[in-house]
Amino acid sequence: MGVDWALSESSILRAEYIYDDFNNSDFDINDGNLNPHFDTDINTSTVRAAIIWNFGGLGDL
């Protein structure tokens, strides 16, 4: 999800939010001596922002 704001004819402010859910995963590793069990649940949240400069302006929008 993201938004862009025109600050002027030659600059834009951009903001984005990204959420990733990689689900739960269970697995065992059998190395002959130990038998460890792993349960993973990985989720990430990313926020990005940018200022974009258009050297020629926005043109005929």
C-alpha positions as CSV (number, residue, x, y, z in Angstrom):
1,M,0.0,0.0,0.0
2,G,1.4,3.4,-0.8
3,V,0.6,7.0,-1.7
4,D,2.2,9.7,-3.8
5,W,1.9,13.4,-3.1
6,A,2.8,16.1,-5.7
7,L,4.7,18.7,-3.7
8,S,5.3,20.9,-6.7
9,E,5.5,20.6,-10.5
10,S,8.9,19.0,-10.1
11,S,8.8,16.9,-6.9
12,I,6.8,14.1,-5.5
13,L,6.7,12.6,-2.0
14,R,6.1,8.8,-1.8
15,A,5.3,6.7,1.2
16,E,4.8,2.9,1.2
17,Y,4.0,0.2,3.8
18,I,4.5,-3.5,3.0
19,Y,3.5,-6.4,5.3
20,D,4.8,-9.9,4.5
21,D,3.5,-13.0,6.3
22,F,5.5,-16.2,5.4
23,N,3.2,-18.5,7.4
24,N,4.1,-21.0,10.1
25,S,6.5,-23.8,9.3
26,D,7.5,-26.8,11.4
27,F,10.5,-29.0,10.6
28,D,12.8,-31.5,12.3
29,I,16.5,-32.1,11.7
30,N,17.7,-35.6,12.3
31,D,21.5,-35.7,12.5
32,G,21.8,-39.1,14.1
33,N,22.5,-37.8,17.7
34,L,19.9,-35.1,18.3
35,N,16.5,-34.7,16.8
36,P,15.7,-30.9,17.3
37,H,12.3,-29.6,16.3
38,F,11.9,-26.1,14.9
39,D,8.7,-24.0,14.7
40,T,9.0,-20.8,12.7
41,D,6.7,-17.9,12.2
42,I,8.2,-15.1,10.1
43,N,6.4,-11.7,9.5
44,T,8.0,-8.5,8.4
45,S,6.8,-4.9,8.2
46,T,8.6,-2.5,5.9
47,V,8.1,1.3,5.7
48,R,9.7,3.2,2.8
49,A,9.7,6.9,1.9
50,A,11.1,8.7,-1.1
51,I,11.3,12.2,-2.6
52,I,11.3,12.1,-6.4
53,W,12.6,15.0,-8.4
54,N,11.4,15.3,-12.0
55,F,14.0,17.5,-13.9
56,G,11.5,18.3,-16.7
57,G,8.5,18.9,-14.5
58,L,5.4,16.8,-14.6
59,G,4.5,17.7,-18.2
60,D,1.0,17.4,-19.5
61,L,-0.8,15.4,-16.8
